[in-house]
Amino acid sequence: MGGVNQQERLSITEAKKWFLAGFIEGEGSLVVSIKEHPSAKFGYYVDPEFFIYQHKNGKSILELAKKIFQTGKIRPKSDNKDVLVFSITNRRSIKEKVIPFLKKYMVFSAKKKIIDIFEEIIEAMEVRKEHQTRDGLISIVRKAYAMSENSKGKERKRELKEVIDRILRDHMPDIS
């Protein structure tokens, strides 16, 4: 009686999900942009996004991500046409598809702290609508900046204090 114990083998679909999780570990990004906008209630709006980058020769990996998540777009990276970006920017899709995937398949990830903070931000926005209040927005902005402390990504354009000071001012949207 030889052979592999069938109970220990992963289905092809499950194996692809574990592979994708490993790929996300190296080439994926969870980003919460804080974007200044004159018509935003407090001067800024928060924009959570999920990305995976890959050279155009590896487009099939991004197509696998699109198939697994059943949403998202694949497009060339704006500053490098040889690199493709798979992105999910819809908060509901992030909440319903991306977060559960990350929580299940990236349990041992070096990005675990970032994933946890990202999930907190999505919950704050999608479930509790905290971004619609001054204090809630400040809390979300603080969490977004905390994500940056734990990543290898680029620096933020503005200091946290500058963003919070602007939110705390009696900001009124430009109506003119």
Contacts in CASP RR format, 6 or more apart in sequence:
PFRMAT RR
TARGET T0000
AUTHOR 0000-0000-0000
METHOD contacts of the structure
MODEL  1
MGGVNQQERLSITEAKKWFLAGFIEGEGSLVVSIKEHPSAKFGYYVDPEF
FIYQHKNGKSILELAKKIFQTGKIRPKSDNKDVLVFSITNRRSIKEKVIP
FLKKYMVFSAKKKIIDIFEEIIEAMEVRKEHQTRDGLISIVRKAYAMSEN
SKGKERKRELKEVIDRILRDHMPDIS
10 18 0 8 1.000
16 64 0 8 1.000
16 68 0 8 1.000
17 68 0 8 1.000
17 101 0 8 1.000
17 105 0 8 1.000
18 105 0 8 1.000
19 64 0 8 1.000
20 61 0 8 1.000
20 64 0 8 1.000
20 65 0 8 1.000
20 68 0 8 1.000
20 105 0 8 1.000
21 101 0 8 1.000
21 102 0 8 1.000
21 105 0 8 1.000
21 106 0 8 1.000
21 109 0 8 1.000
22 105 0 8 1.000
22 106 0 8 1.000
23 52 0 8 1.000
23 61 0 8 1.000
23 65 0 8 1.000
24 52 0 8 1.000
24 102 0 8 1.000
24 106 0 8 1.000
25 106 0 8 1.000
25 109 0 8 1.000
25 110 0 8 1.000
25 111 0 8 1.000
27 52 0 8 1.000
27 53 0 8 1.000
27 54 0 8 1.000
28 50 0 8 1.000
28 51 0 8 1.000
28 52 0 8 1.000
28 53 0 8 1.000
29 49 0 8 1.000
29 50 0 8 1.000
29 51 0 8 1.000
29 52 0 8 1.000
29 53 0 8 1.000
29 151 0 8 1.000
29 153 0 8 1.000
30 48 0 8 1.000
30 49 0 8 1.000
30 50 0 8 1.000
30 111 0 8 1.000
30 114 0 8 1.000
30 115 0 8 1.000
30 118 0 8 1.000
30 147 0 8 1.000
31 48 0 8 1.000
31 49 0 8 1.000
31 50 0 8 1.000
31 51 0 8 1.000
32 46 0 8 1.000
32 47 0 8 1.000
32 48 0 8 1.000
32 49 0 8 1.000
32 118 0 8 1.000
32 121 0 8 1.000
32 140 0 8 1.000
32 143 0 8 1.000
32 144 0 8 1.000
32 147 0 8 1.000
33 46 0 8 1.000
33 47 0 8 1.000
33 48 0 8 1.000
33 49 0 8 1.000
33 144 0 8 1.000
34 44 0 8 1.000
34 45 0 8 1.000
34 46 0 8 1.000
34 47 0 8 1.000
34 141 0 8 1.000
34 144 0 8 1.000
34 156 0 8 1.000
34 158 0 8 1.000
34 163 0 8 1.000
35 44 0 8 1.000
35 45 0 8 1.000
35 46 0 8 1.000
35 47 0 8 1.000
36 43 0 8 1.000
36 44 0 8 1.000
36 158 0 8 1.000
36 166 0 8 1.000
37 43 0 8 1.000
37 44 0 8 1.000
37 45 0 8 1.000
38 173 0 8 1.000
38 174 0 8 1.000
39 173 0 8 1.000
39 174 0 8 1.000
40 171 0 8 1.000
40 173 0 8 1.000
41 132 0 8 1.000
41 171 0 8 1.000
41 173 0 8 1.000
42 134 0 8 1.000
42 137 0 8 1.000
42 166 0 8 1.000
42 167 0 8 1.000
42 171 0 8 1.000
43 166 0 8 1.000
43 167 0 8 1.000
43 171 0 8 1.000
43 173 0 8 1.000
44 137 0 8 1.000
44 141 0 8 1.000
44 163 0 8 1.000
44 166 0 8 1.000
44 167 0 8 1.000
45 131 0 8 1.000
46 121 0 8 1.000
46 125 0 8 1.000
46 131 0 8 1.000
46 137 0 8 1.000
46 140 0 8 1.000
46 141 0 8 1.000
46 144 0 8 1.000
47 89 0 8 1.000
48 89 0 8 1.000
48 91 0 8 1.000
48 94 0 8 1.000
48 118 0 8 1.000
48 121 0 8 1.000
48 122 0 8 1.000
48 125 0 8 1.000
49 87 0 8 1.000
49 88 0 8 1.000
49 89 0 8 1.000
50 87 0 8 1.000
50 88 0 8 1.000
50 89 0 8 1.000
50 94 0 8 1.000
50 98 0 8 1.000
51 85 0 8 1.000
51 86 0 8 1.000
51 87 0 8 1.000
52 61 0 8 1.000
52 62 0 8 1.000
52 65 0 8 1.000
52 85 0 8 1.000
52 86 0 8 1.000
52 87 0 8 1.000
53 77 0 8 1.000
53 83 0 8 1.000
53 84 0 8 1.000
53 85 0 8 1.000
54 61 0 8 1.000
54 62 0 8 1.000
54 83 0 8 1.000
54 84 0 8 1.000
54 86 0 8 1.000
55 82 0 8 1.000
55 83 0 8 1.000
55 84 0 8 1.000
56 76 0 8 1.000
56 81 0 8 1.000
56 82 0 8 1.000
56 83 0 8 1.000
56 84 0 8 1.000
58 84 0 8 1.000
59 74 0 8 1.000
59 84 0 8 1.000
62 74 0 8 1.000
62 84 0 8 1.000
62 85 0 8 1.000
62 86 0 8 1.000
63 74 0 8 1.000
65 86 0 8 1.000
66 72 0 8 1.000
66 73 0 8 1.000
66 74 0 8 1.000
66 86 0 8 1.000
68 101 0 8 1.000
69 88 0 8 1.000
69 93 0 8 1.000
69 97 0 8 1.000
69 98 0 8 1.000
69 101 0 8 1.000
70 97 0 8 1.000
71 88 0 8 1.000
71 90 0 8 1.000
71 93 0 8 1.000
71 97 0 8 1.000
72 86 0 8 1.000
72 87 0 8 1.000
72 88 0 8 1.000
72 89 0 8 1.000
72 90 0 8 1.000
72 93 0 8 1.000
73 86 0 8 1.000
73 87 0 8 1.000
74 84 0 8 1.000
74 85 0 8 1.000
74 86 0 8 1.000
75 84 0 8 1.000
75 85 0 8 1.000
75 87 0 8 1.000
76 83 0 8 1.000
76 84 0 8 1.000
76 85 0 8 1.000
77 83 0 8 1.000
77 84 0 8 1.000
77 85 0 8 1.000
88 94 0 8 1.000
88 97 0 8 1.000
88 98 0 8 1.000
91 122 0 8 1.000
91 125 0 8 1.000
91 126 0 8 1.000
92 126 0 8 1.000
94 122 0 8 1.000
95 122 0 8 1.000
95 123 0 8 1.000
95 126 0 8 1.000
95 127 0 8 1.000
99 118 0 8 1.000
99 119 0 8 1.000
99 122 0 8 1.000
102 109 0 8 1.000
102 115 0 8 1.000
102 118 0 8 1.000
102 119 0 8 1.000
103 115 0 8 1.000
103 119 0 8 1.000
106 112 0 8 1.000
106 115 0 8 1.000
109 115 0 8 1.000
111 150 0 8 1.000
111 151 0 8 1.000
113 150 0 8 1.000
114 147 0 8 1.000
114 150 0 8 1.000
114 151 0 8 1.000
117 143 0 8 1.000
117 144 0 8 1.000
117 146 0 8 1.000
117 147 0 8 1.000
117 150 0 8 1.000
118 147 0 8 1.000
120 143 0 8 1.000
121 140 0 8 1.000
121 143 0 8 1.000
121 144 0 8 1.000
121 147 0 8 1.000
124 130 0 8 1.000
124 131 0 8 1.000
124 136 0 8 1.000
124 139 0 8 1.000
124 140 0 8 1.000
124 143 0 8 1.000
125 131 0 8 1.000
125 140 0 8 1.000
130 136 0 8 1.000
130 137 0 8 1.000
130 139 0 8 1.000
130 140 0 8 1.000
131 137 0 8 1.000
131 140 0 8 1.000
134 167 0 8 1.000
134 168 0 8 1.000
137 167 0 8 1.000
138 164 0 8 1.000
138 167 0 8 1.000
138 168 0 8 1.000
141 160 0 8 1.000
141 163 0 8 1.000
141 164 0 8 1.000
141 167 0 8 1.000
142 160 0 8 1.000
142 164 0 8 1.000
145 156 0 8 1.000
145 160 0 8 1.000
148 155 0 8 1.000
148 156 0 8 1.000
END
